[in-house]
Amino acid sequence: MKTVKPKKFLGQHFLKDLKIAQDIADTVDACPGIPVLEVGPGMGVMTQFLVRKDRPLKVVEIDFESVAYLRTHYPQLEENIIEDDFLKMHLERTFGGQPFVLTGNYPYNISSQIFFKMLDYKDLIPCCTGMIQKEVAERIAAGPGSKTYGILSVLLQAWYSVEYLFTVHEHVFTPPPKVKSAVIRMTRNATTDLGCDERLFKQVVKTTFNQRRKVLRNSIRPVLADADHKAQQEGRQPKDHTEFLSAEIFGRRPEQLSVAEFVNLFIIAGVASTIFLGGWMPLHISGWEGFNTVMDYIPGFVWFFGKAFFVVLLLMWIKWTFPRLRIDQILTLEWKYLVPIGLVNLLLMVIVVVFNLHF
């Protein structure tokens, strides 16, 4: 069968250097004993080295021509060649729920999407290796303070240890890309829980880095303005945020914050919103039946995230109004004072309900 012509719309650049292909294939040895899933094998330049390893192997390819080529040249993989879009796959079904290594010469145009999907299945993928655009690899491996530190850096490093292995030049591909490539390896770190809601964590990271040229002080002003507007609508006096925004951390840009600092913004928010603000329960006002009915239509998770975000702002206010306070001191404050206050609050509510003291 003739060779497959690379398709630009699929972001295909076929590797032709066998030594580099073998070096990339060998990166999966860092996680021995578990199956391997190769994404975008093309004509199998990496696959030929992966099949020699004594471990289960499956490949997923969206290009029908490449699938036909693989079935002709790798008949031993016939049952393990998946013709599908990796981004739409249910990965828990790939190896019957068994953990696996993800690898491949990833298409440049969807490499970030591949890693976001990997995060959704992080408990199934203890190791990910492969080749991507050099710029993306540097971004993933970057540390706080770097200009390349961004959304992928924070989200991936929260769960994985990232290694930049080596650079690959343009001339070893057909057709040659306009940029250099790089091989990386990501291995699950010891983190099992961020200590905050993961979806809210992702949302805040993405929001701040989408305005990365702004310092946090400027990024958060619209949020505070919305809070002030809501306060006015409810008949409350808007707060003066001048001192709040003068704290040192608000003068930093998002790339200057570590994963731990992002997590610390939300570490107590979920618990506090449940204890003090009713968690997922909607806002009800006695006697306003129509209003209460409308509030009941709002899903519980929206209420929970909204309340959690409010608590995050409160914790940020505490930390930045009193900049000398360390995070351990804030946690001591919460457990020593706020939790007892919460228990007293619950006791008072029980007394109010039992003795019918509400109106």
N, C-alpha and C positions, 0 to 999 in steps of 0.2 A: 504493500500500500504506500502511496506517495506521502510525503511529509505534510504536516498541517501548516497552513498559512496563518501567521499571527493576525489576530483581529484587533484593530485599534479600539473598537467600542467596548471590548472586554478587557482592555488594559493589558493585553498579552505581550510579553517580551520573553522569548524562550532562551533560557540559559544554554550555552553550547560548550562551556568549559567543564569537562568531566571532573577535574580535580576539585574545583569549587563546589560542584554538585555533591561530590562525596563528602567534602568537609561540612556542608550544610546538613546532609543526611546524618552524619555522625553526631550532630548536636543533640539528637534525641536520646543518646546514650546517657545523658545526665539523669534521665528518669527511666531506669531499666524495669523490665518485667511487666509493663502495661502496654496495651495496644497503641497503635499510631494511626492518626487520621491525617492524610495529606490533602491540602486544599489546592486546587488548580494545578494538577500534575502536568498538563499539556501533553507533550509527547513522552513523558516519563523519564526525563533526564535525571531527576532525583529518585524516582520510583525504582530504578534499576538497582540502586544501592540500598534502598529501604527494604526491598523484598528479600535481601540476603540476610537480614537480621532475624533472629529467631524470636519473632513476636508477631501477633496479629496485625495486619495492615489493611486499611481501607483507604480508597481515594475518592474524592468528590470533585466532579468536573461538570461545568455547565455547558461547555462547547461540544455539540454533538459530533463534530469532526474529530476532536481530540478523544472523545469516548470511543469512537469506532477504531481509532488508531491504537488506543490502549488495549482494547479487547483483542485486536489482532496480534499485538506484540507481547502482551502479558496475559496469556490465556489462564495462567495460574491464579489471576486476580478476578476472573470472570464474575464470580458472585460478590466480589467486594469492590466493584467499580460502580459508584453511585452517580447517576446522571441527574444532577439537581443543583439548585442555587443554595450555596452554603448558608447564606443569610436567612433563608426561609426554612432551614432544617430544624427538626426537633432533635437536638443532639443527645438527649437522654435515651433515645432509641438506637443510636448508632452502634453501641456495643452492649446493648441490653442494660444500660444504667451503670456500666463499669467505667471507672476513670480512664482517660486516655491522654496521649500527647498530641498536641496540635502542631502541625508543621507545614511548610510549603514555600514556594516562591510566589508570594501573595500578589495578586493584581494591585498595582499602585492605586487605581482609582477607588478601591473599596477596602484598603488595608485598615483604615481607622474603624470602619464599620465592623470589620472582622473582629477587632480587638474589643469593641463595645459588646459584641455578641458573646465573646469569650468571657467577659465579666459577668454576663447573665448566667453563665454555666461554670463559674469559677470553682465550684466544689467538684465538678466533673473533670476539670482540666488543670492538673497540678503543674503542668509544664507546657510552655509554648515556645517554639523556635521557628526560625525561618528568615527569609530575605524580604526586605521592604525598602522603600525609598530612604536614602541616607538621612534626609532632612527629618523624616518622620521618626526614624530610629533615634536620632539625637534628641528629638523632642521627648520621646518616651523615657530616655535614660537621663534626662536633665534633672538637676537638683534645684532647690529653691534659690532664687536670686539670678538665675540664668534667663537670658532673653528667650530661650527656646522652651522654658518651663511653662507648661500649659495644662489644658484640660486632661489630655491623655496622660501626662506625667503624674498628676495628682491621683486620678482614678485608678490607673494601673499600679502605681507604686503603693497605693493603699493596701493592695492584696498580693502583689508580686515583687520579687527581687529581680531587677532588670540588669542584664549584662549586654554591653555592646561588644560583640566578638571581633568582627573585622569588616573592612570596607571592600566593596566589589566595584570594579570600574566598568564603564559603559561598553567597552569593545567586546565583552564576553557574552553579549546578548544578540539575539536576532529578533526584530531590528534593535539597534542600539538605542537605549533611552537617552533623553536629553540630560539626565541627572545621574549621579552616582547612587549605588545601592549599598546596603549594609545588612549584616546578619546579626540578629539579636537572639537572646534566650531569656525567657521570663519564667521564674520558678516561684510557686506559691510560698509566701512567707508564713510566719507563725500567727498572723492575724486571723482570728475567727469571728470577731465582732468589732465593729467600729465604735460601738458605744453610742450610736445615734441612728436615726432612720436613714437607710441607704438611699432611698429615692430623694429625700430632702437634701441629703449630702450632695448627690449628683446635681440636683437643681441649683444649689447655691454655687457650687464650683463652676458650672457652665455659665451661670449668670455673671459672676465676677470676671471670668476670663473672656467673656464676650465683650467686656469693656476694659480690656487689660491695659490700655493706655491711661486709664483713669486710676487715680489712687482710690482706695476703698472709701474715703470720705466723700468723694464725688459720686461714686457708684451707688452709695447707699442713700444719698439725699432724696431721690425720687421715692424710695420706700418710706422714708420718714415723712415726706410731704403727703403721701397717701394716708399715713397714719394720722397726721394732723387734720387732714380734710375729713376723715371719718370721725375724729373727735369733735370737730365743729358741728357736724351733722347730728351727733348725739348730744350736743349741748355741753360738751366738756371743753375746758380751756387747753388749747394746743401747748405743748411743752417747748421750752427753749433748748435747742440741741447744740448750742455753741460749745459749751464745756464738754459735752458728750463727744462731739466730733473733733475736739482738740487733742484727744489721746494719741499717743505715738503710733499705734498700730494703724490708725486711719490714714496716716501719711504714707503708708506702704501700698504698693501695687500687689495684685493677687499673686504674681509670680514669686513674690518674696515670702509667701506663707508656706509652711510645710504642711504635709498631710495631717500631722498631729494637731496643728493649730486650727485647721479647718474642722477637724473632728471635735475639738474642744468647744467650738461654737455651739455644738448641738448635743453635748454629752448628757445634759440633764433635761433638755427641752421636752422630750416625749413623756418622761416620768412626771415632770412638773405640770405639764398641760393636762395630764390625766388626774393628778391629785387635786390641783387647784382650780382647773377650768372645765372639768367634766369630760375631758378626753374627746371622744367622737360625738358626744351629745350635742344637739342643736341648741341655739339660743331661743329661749321662750320667755315671753313677757306676760304676766298674769292679766287676763282680761282681753288680750289682743288675739282672739282666736284666728282671725284671718292671717295675721302676721305669723303666728305660730305654725299654721298649716303650710305656708310658703317655706318657712325655715325647715320643716320636716322633709321637703323635697330635696334639699341639699344633702348629698351623700355624706356619710359619717367620716370617710377618710379626708374629705375636704375640710370639715370642721377640725379634725385632728391636726392636719398639716398647718392650717391657719393658726391654730392655738400654739402649736409647737414653734412656728416661726415667730410668733409674738414673744414666747419665752426666750427664744434665741436672742432677740433684740434686747430683752431685759437683762440677760446674762452679759451681752456685749456692753450694755450700759454700765453694769456693775464693774466689769473689768477695766473699762476705759475711763470711767469716772474716777476710779481708784487704781491708777496704773501700777502702784507698788504692790498690789495684791497679786500673789502667785496663784496659779490654777489650783494647787493643793489647798491654799487658804480659802479660796472660793468654795471648794467642795466641802471643807470643814464647816464653813458658814452655812451651807445648804443642809448638811446632815445634823448640825448641832442646833440650828435655829429654825430653818424653814420647814423641815420635816415635822418637828414638834408643833409648829404653828399649823401645819396642814392637818395633823391629827386633831388638834383642838378645834379647827374649823369643821372637820367631819363630825366631831362630838356635838358641837353646837347645832349643826344641821339635823342630827338625829333628835336632839331635844326639841327643836322647832317643829319637826314633823310629828313626833310622838304626842306633843302637847298642843298641836294644832295652833301654833303661835304665828303662822304665816298668814298673809292676807292677799 
